[in-house]
Amino acid sequence: MTMEKYRCAIIGCGGRAHGHAKAYQLVDRG
């Protein structure tokens, strides 16, 4: 998915990515 690529590019694929993923969801929701 394109979203995955962006997440890896912005946040970076890794363990801490999970923590950022939660915050990212909140931002995505607005």
LINNOR-V706212 format. One record per backbone hydrogen bond with DSSP energy under -0.5 kcal/mol. NH is the residue of the N-H (numbers start at 1). CO is the residue of the C=O. Records with the same first field share a line. If there is no record, write none. Layout:
# LINNOR-V706212
NH = CO, CO
This chain:
# LINNOR-V706212
5 = 1
6 = 2
7 = 3
8 = 4
9 = 5
10 = 6
11 = 7
12 = 7
18 = 15
19 = 15
20 = 16
21 = 17
22 = 18
23 = 19
24 = 20
25 = 21
26 = 22
27 = 23
28 = 24
29 = 25
30 = 26
